[in-house]
Every structure is written in C-alpha cells, then in structure tokens.
C-alpha cells in the first residue's frame, strides 16, 4: 500500500508519529478539527489516524478521495463508520 501522507487528528503517542516519519511518511498533526474542517482537509491525505475524539463519518470518508487507511489508536471503532469505509474499500478493488 502506497501511503505518503497521513493526518493524525487526535493526540497519539509520539512513537506513532516517529514510526511513520522514519518510514518516509509525511505526518500532519491537526487536533480538534471541526467536522467541516476535517472534510476540507482529508482529500490531501492517504491515511487518517484517530483516537476517540474524532468522528469518522460517511461524509468524512467520502471526502477522502485518496484515503487508503483509517487507523484507530485505542480500543473499539464506534467513532468510525465501518460500513462506509468497507464499501469504499470494495469500490476500489
């Protein structure tokens, strides 16, 4: 999977950002984005990393034209629209 640029939308341990960076992935950390701001930002990224603060709705996923992966740091995925993410994945194959 070719991932060049990742948005970290919630505070995560610095080792997460460091791991991506040493593997030549450009990382932008932008916390507490409004839904509208996230929708505006997400088209620029191949990946999105969240914790529990950011809601990854169908609108966010659909706006992520280059989005290949959504990572959830922590337990559970109740803040991610799994059905839309899965449907988008299958539409690419």
N, C-alpha and C positions, 0 to 999 in steps of 0.2 A: 504494500500500500504506500503510495507516494504522498506523504504528509510534509508540507513545507512550512506551514504557518498555523499556529494554534492560539486560540483565545482562551485564557483562564479567566472565568467570570466570577469565581468565588475564591476567597483566600484558601490556598493549599500550602502544604509544607514546601519549603524552598527546594527540597531534594527533587520534587516533581518537576519544577521549572528547570533545575540544573540538569536533570537527566535528559529532558527534551533538548535543551540548548547544546549539550555536548554531543548530541546526535544530529546536529545541524538543522534543528527545527527552530524557526523563529517563533518566539513566545511573546505575546502581549498580555499583560495582566490588567484587566479593567473590571473593577469590582462595583457592585451595586448599580449596574446599568438598569435603566427602566426597560420595560418590555419593548417600547418603541426604539430606544437606543440600541438594544440588543438586535432587534430586527434590522436596523440600519447597518450595524457592524458585521453581522455574521456572514454576509456574502464574501467578505475578504478572507475567510479562513477555511482551512481543510479540516480542522478539528476544534472541538469545544470541550473544555473541562469545567465541571461544576461541582458544587457540594449540594447543600440543601436550600440555599437562599435563592438561587436562580431557577425559575420555572422554564423548562424547555418545552414550550407548547408547539402545537401543529404549525402555527404561524411562524415561529422561530425556525423550525426545521425546514419548512417550505422556502423560507427566505435564504437558507443556507445552500445556495446553488453549488458551492464547491465542497460542502460538508461531507466528509467521509467517515468520521467517527465522533461519537459523543462519549466522553469519559465521565464517570461519576465517582468522585473521591468520597468514600464513606459507604454506609450501608443503605441498601434499598434504591429503588429508581422511581419512587412515587412522584417525583417532580419532573419526570421526563415522559413525554407522550410516546410510549413504546410502540403503539400501533402505527402511528405516522412514521416514526423512524424506521420501523420494519418495512412498511410499504415503500418508503423512499429507497431503501436498500434494494429491494426486489425490483424496483423500476429501473435500476441502473444495470442490472445483470441481463 
